[in-house]
Amino acid sequence: MIVTSAVRHAAAGSAALLFVLPVPAAAASSATLVPSVTSSVGEPTPPARQYVDRARLDRRGTQVQRLPGAPSVPSVSALSWVVADVSSGEVLAARNAHRKLPPASTLKTLFALTALPHHAPSERHTVADSELTGIGAGSSLVGVKEGYTYKVSDLWNGVFLSSGNDAVHVLAAMNGGWESTTRQMQEKARSLGAQDTHVVSPDGYDAPGQVSSAYDLAVFGRAGLQDPDFARYCSTAYADFPAGSWSYGIANTNRLLTGADGVDRYPGLLGIKNGYTSNAGNTLVSAARRGDRTLVVSVMNPQQGGGFAVYEEARALLDWGFEAAGRVRPVGSLAPVRAKAAADPGTRAVSVARKGRGAEAAPPRPGAETAAAPARRSREAEPSGPSAGLPLTLVGSACAAALALWGWRRRTARRA
């Protein structure tokens, strides 16, 4: 009798609670046929996502997408060139960006990206005679001598300022040897998304099959500016190079940085690297800052204007880039292409879920998604949220309310 009364009260309490509690969100959403109307007055329009067609840089000729009021691209004679924004990686304009050409000493930018992190600038090294063997005839040299002890920073000054192939040979020996450094440089290039570069001689000396591109050189220059040591060396105009008990001065061969030989210095120049061989012609990677914008320009093998034309053509492209920034659509990007998210089942599940929510977000990191996928699938297999937990909550609440009511009535009856 008592049990029957309690059950009856529980049922009544459950019914009352079901009437007063709101409908679960999941159920309500499935029955919502009329879209809600919200006022858009005063709401900002979200910025449109800017589509960048990477394949555009594979085309021959000059690639640029000017908006109204944008200046015309300067006419330069280089076989290939690139103008890009360092911060975003957006390529503002380019000509034959992926044309494979000999890079000369601009390849030392990739060498620095590869070897710089392995030794502290203050570390000292005594040069062995074997480390100076195999230097190509006619190479530029800073004057490294066997048996002398140098700081690593001295050797890097020799690389960046004097383009010293002797300094490169010593640093490569410290980095595991010539062949090992060549392989490391190739791997580094691919990791940065530079697909045009084939390394044969880490110092940039002409070698059969050794090529890079204006695109890849711009990638290396942009990456180098993220390393404080690289940025410091590439922007150093003058330094002292040790020679035992004395030292001598060396000057950076990048005339846009020093203003030597009648070439005017470029305001805000951050340096980077120039190069020359008889096979490559003149090559140059330069970066400059103006206000809150930094640009990188790569120029390969001008066909007119003599040996200093590479500097004047880089100057014209930098000037154009600063004037055109914000008034052109990007024609490509220096940022590496990430692996497709569809390669990982866990990532595919996340992608589908995001599409279902109508959100557009960057694909998750493959490693993180792979590790999280089992837990996520486990959670997806189980009901969750208000729609799953609410019935049990209602039953428990109803039973508790019914028992409390039954107890109150029983106490009341006893007092009567």
DABELMO-V416443 format. One record per residue. RES is the residue in three letters. PHI is phi in radians with two decimals (NA if undefined). PSI is psi in whole degrees, -180 to 180 (999 if undefined). NEAR is the number of other ideal C-beta (glycine too) atoms within 10 Angstrom. Layout:
res phi psi near
RES PHI PSI NEAR
RES PHI PSI NEAR
This chain:
res phi psi near
MET NA -47 5
ILE -1.15 -43 8
VAL -1.09 -43 7
THR -1.08 -43 8
SER -1.10 -42 14
ALA -1.11 -42 16
VAL -1.11 -41 13
ARG -1.07 -44 12
HIS -1.13 -38 19
ALA -1.08 -42 19
ALA -1.11 -43 13
ALA -1.11 -43 14
GLY -1.11 -39 21
SER -1.10 -43 17
ALA -1.10 -43 10
ALA -1.10 -42 13
LEU -1.15 -37 15
LEU -1.13 -32 11
PHE -1.25 -37 7
VAL -1.57 -24 6
LEU -1.33 148 12
PRO -1.27 158 8
VAL -1.19 137 10
PRO -0.99 147 15
ALA -1.06 -40 12
ALA -1.11 -43 13
ALA -1.18 -40 12
ALA -1.10 -39 11
SER -1.15 -35 10
SER -1.24 -22 9
ALA -1.73 -2 7
THR -1.43 106 9
LEU -1.73 -29 5
VAL -1.67 120 5
PRO -1.14 144 6
SER -1.25 146 5
VAL -1.84 122 6
THR -2.15 146 7
SER -1.35 134 6
SER -1.76 6 8
VAL -1.15 127 5
GLY 1.46 -5 5
GLU -1.46 132 8
PRO -1.21 144 6
THR -1.39 125 6
PRO -1.11 144 6
PRO -1.13 139 6
ALA -1.23 140 6
ARG -1.25 132 7
GLN -1.54 118 9
TYR -1.47 131 7
VAL -2.03 118 17
ASP -1.54 99 15
ARG -1.11 -29 13
ALA -1.16 -18 8
ARG -1.06 -35 16
LEU -1.26 -11 22
ASP -1.38 -15 13
ARG -1.34 152 14
ARG -1.41 156 11
GLY 1.55 -177 7
THR -1.39 131 15
GLN -2.02 120 21
VAL -2.75 146 20
GLN -2.17 90 13
ARG -1.42 141 15
LEU -1.69 167 10
PRO -0.95 133 5
GLY 1.57 -6 8
ALA -1.31 143 19
PRO -1.25 157 13
SER -1.28 148 9
VAL -1.19 135 22
PRO -1.16 151 14
SER -1.49 115 8
VAL -2.20 159 22
SER -1.70 -2 14
ALA -1.06 144 26
LEU -1.11 -32 16
SER -2.69 152 22
TRP -2.81 161 31
VAL -2.50 139 32
VAL -2.12 124 29
ALA -2.48 155 31
ASP -1.50 126 20
VAL -1.19 -41 21
SER -1.15 -52 12
SER -1.55 -23 14
GLY 1.45 -1 19
GLU -1.20 133 20
VAL -1.51 118 26
LEU -1.39 -35 30
ALA -2.88 159 26
ALA -2.82 160 27
ARG -2.36 124 23
ASN 0.82 51 23
ALA -1.02 -35 27
HIS -1.81 16 18
ARG -1.21 127 17
LYS -1.48 121 17
LEU -2.42 157 21
PRO -1.10 133 23
PRO -1.59 -15 33
ALA 0.96 -146 28
SER -1.30 -5 27
THR -1.13 -17 29
LEU -1.16 -18 31
LYS -1.09 -19 27
THR -1.11 -43 30
LEU -1.20 -38 29
PHE -1.03 -44 27
ALA -1.15 -43 26
LEU -1.02 -33 23
THR -1.42 -45 24
ALA -1.70 -24 24
LEU -0.95 -42 19
PRO -1.20 -10 12
HIS -1.51 -14 13
HIS -2.50 137 18
ALA -1.22 148 11
PRO -1.01 -31 15
SER -1.48 -7 8
GLU -1.12 142 13
ARG -1.88 146 11
HIS -2.47 131 18
THR -1.65 126 11
VAL -1.38 131 21
ALA -1.63 153 12
ASP -1.05 -36 9
SER -1.12 -24 10
GLU -1.33 -12 21
LEU -1.91 12 18
THR -1.49 153 11
GLY 1.44 11 11
ILE -1.29 130 18
GLY -1.13 147 15
ALA -1.08 136 5
GLY 1.40 7 11
SER -1.13 150 17
SER -1.30 138 22
LEU -2.30 150 15
VAL -1.75 -18 22
GLY 1.88 31 15
VAL -1.19 136 26
LYS -2.11 141 13
GLU -1.15 144 14
GLY 1.52 -14 9
TYR -1.50 150 14
THR -1.85 130 11
TYR -2.21 149 23
LYS -1.32 151 16
VAL -1.03 -37 21
SER -1.11 -34 18
ASP -1.11 -43 22
LEU -1.13 -39 26
TRP -1.21 -34 27
ASN -1.06 -38 26
GLY -1.11 -34 27
VAL -1.24 -50 27
PHE -1.38 -39 28
LEU -1.48 -51 26
SER -1.69 -2 21
SER 0.94 38 26
GLY -1.25 114 28
ASN -1.19 -25 27
ASP -1.16 -40 24
ALA -1.15 -38 29
VAL -1.09 -43 33
HIS -1.08 -40 25
VAL -1.18 -46 24
LEU -1.14 -35 29
ALA -1.16 -39 24
ALA -1.08 -40 19
MET -1.20 -21 18
ASN -1.64 11 21
GLY 1.96 -2 13
GLY 1.92 166 12
TRP -1.10 -49 17
GLU -1.19 -42 10
SER -1.09 -42 13
THR -1.13 -39 23
THR -1.02 -46 19
ARG -1.13 -42 13
GLN -1.09 -41 21
MET -1.12 -40 23
GLN -1.10 -43 17
GLU -1.13 -40 12
LYS -1.11 -43 19
ALA -1.03 -46 23
ARG -1.14 -37 12
SER -1.14 -26 11
LEU -1.55 -1 19
GLY 1.50 13 18
ALA -1.58 102 22
GLN -1.70 -10 16
ASP -1.57 -14 19
THR -1.49 131 24
HIS -2.20 118 15
VAL -1.66 128 25
VAL -2.09 -44 16
SER -2.21 111 19
PRO -0.99 -21 26
ASP -1.49 -4 27
GLY 1.55 0 32
TYR -1.05 140 24
ASP -0.95 130 16
ALA -2.60 145 15
PRO -0.98 129 6
GLY 1.51 -7 9
GLN -1.42 117 22
VAL -2.50 162 18
SER -2.59 -162 30
SER -2.63 164 24
ALA -1.06 -36 32
TYR -1.10 -50 27
ASP -1.10 -40 29
LEU -1.12 -37 33
ALA -1.15 -37 30
VAL -1.06 -46 32
PHE -1.13 -42 31
GLY -1.10 -44 29
ARG -1.09 -45 25
ALA -1.12 -38 23
GLY -1.09 -35 25
LEU -1.18 -15 20
GLN -1.40 -14 10
ASP -1.75 118 15
PRO -1.01 -37 8
ASP -1.16 -47 16
PHE -0.99 -48 23
ALA -1.06 -38 16
ARG -1.20 -47 15
TYR -1.13 -44 25
CYS -1.26 -16 28
SER -1.82 3 17
THR -1.39 124 18
ALA -1.50 -41 15
TYR -2.43 149 12
ALA -2.71 163 20
ASP -1.72 134 12
PHE -1.94 128 20
PRO -1.25 148 17
ALA -2.48 65 13
GLY 1.36 -116 9
SER -1.48 -3 5
TRP -2.41 -177 7
SER -2.60 165 12
TYR -2.37 157 10
GLY -1.44 144 9
ILE -2.22 147 20
ALA -2.09 146 15
ASN -1.14 135 24
THR -1.44 0 19
ASN -1.41 103 27
ARG -1.17 -26 22
LEU -1.14 -23 25
LEU -1.53 -40 25
THR -1.69 -24 17
GLY 1.32 23 13
ALA -1.42 161 15
ASP 1.01 33 10
GLY 1.42 3 7
VAL -1.58 122 17
ASP -1.17 140 11
ARG -1.09 148 14
TYR -1.67 125 20
PRO -1.06 133 9
GLY 1.35 12 15
LEU -1.17 136 21
LEU -1.77 3 20
GLY 1.43 -142 28
ILE 2.14 -108 33
LYS -2.74 140 32
ASN -1.98 168 25
GLY -2.80 161 27
TYR -2.79 134 20
THR -2.48 164 19
SER -1.13 -29 9
ASN -1.46 -38 13
ALA -1.51 -22 23
GLY 1.26 -158 20
ASN -1.56 135 23
THR -2.30 155 30
LEU -2.77 136 28
VAL -2.08 122 31
SER -2.28 151 27
ALA -2.36 146 25
ALA -2.54 152 24
ARG -2.05 135 15
ARG -2.42 115 15
GLY 1.14 -128 8
ASP -1.76 16 6
ARG -2.06 137 16
THR -2.14 130 18
LEU -2.03 151 26
VAL -2.13 137 29
VAL -2.26 134 28
SER -2.10 137 35
VAL -2.33 130 33
MET -2.19 118 29
ASN 1.01 70 23
PRO -1.02 145 24
GLN -1.76 -5 10
GLN -2.44 159 9
GLY 1.63 1 15
GLY 1.46 -170 9
GLY -1.19 -24 12
PHE -1.71 4 16
ALA -1.09 -30 19
VAL -1.07 -34 29
TYR -1.28 -42 24
GLU -1.22 -35 19
GLU -1.24 -37 23
ALA -1.12 -39 27
ARG -1.05 -47 22
ALA -1.09 -39 17
LEU -1.24 -38 26
LEU -1.12 -46 23
ASP -0.99 -46 16
TRP -1.09 -43 23
GLY -1.06 -43 23
PHE -1.18 -36 18
GLU -1.30 -34 12
ALA -1.53 -16 20
ALA -0.97 130 17
GLY 1.55 -9 11
ARG -2.13 17 13
VAL -2.40 152 21
ARG -1.56 142 15
PRO -1.12 145 20
VAL -1.85 6 24
GLY 3.03 -173 24
SER -2.55 144 19
LEU -1.48 -9 25
ALA -1.24 139 15
PRO -1.15 148 15
VAL -1.34 126 9
ARG -1.37 156 11
ALA -1.08 144 11
LYS -1.13 137 10
ALA -1.14 -25 17
ALA -1.15 -13 10
ALA -1.20 -20 9
ASP -1.99 122 19
PRO -0.98 -40 12
GLY -1.10 -39 20
THR -1.18 -38 22
ARG -1.03 -41 14
ALA -1.09 -42 15
VAL -1.13 -41 19
SER -1.08 -43 17
VAL -1.10 -43 9
ALA -1.08 -40 12
ARG -1.15 -40 14
LYS -1.11 -37 10
GLY -1.11 -33 8
ARG -1.47 -6 8
GLY 1.36 17 6
ALA -1.68 147 8
GLU -2.02 109 8
ALA -2.33 163 9
ALA -1.19 145 7
PRO -1.07 142 16
PRO -1.19 160 17
ARG -1.09 130 13
PRO -0.97 -45 16
GLY -1.09 -44 9
ALA -1.15 -38 11
GLU -1.24 -37 20
THR -1.10 -42 14
ALA -1.20 -34 12
ALA -1.51 -14 15
ALA -1.02 -47 17
PRO -1.01 -45 10
ALA -1.13 -38 10
ARG -1.19 -42 15
ARG -1.11 -37 12
SER -1.09 -41 9
ARG -1.21 -36 9
GLU -1.20 -25 10
ALA -1.32 -19 8
GLU -1.82 144 7
PRO -1.09 143 8
SER -2.53 166 10
GLY 1.46 -173 10
PRO -1.09 -35 12
SER -1.14 -27 15
ALA -1.58 -42 12
GLY -1.47 -16 12
LEU -1.17 -44 17
PRO -1.00 -45 11
LEU -1.10 -39 9
THR -1.11 -41 12
LEU -1.11 -46 15
VAL -1.09 -45 13
GLY -1.10 -43 10
SER -1.14 -41 14
ALA -1.11 -44 20
CYS -1.09 -43 17
ALA -1.10 -42 12
ALA -1.15 -41 17
ALA -1.13 -43 21
LEU -1.13 -39 14
ALA -1.13 -40 12
LEU -1.15 -42 16
TRP -1.10 -42 18
GLY -1.13 -38 11
TRP -1.15 -44 10
ARG -1.13 -36 12
ARG -1.20 -40 11
ARG -1.15 -37 10
THR -1.10 -41 9
ALA -1.12 -40 8
ARG -1.13 -42 7
ARG -1.14 -30 5
ALA -1.30 999 5
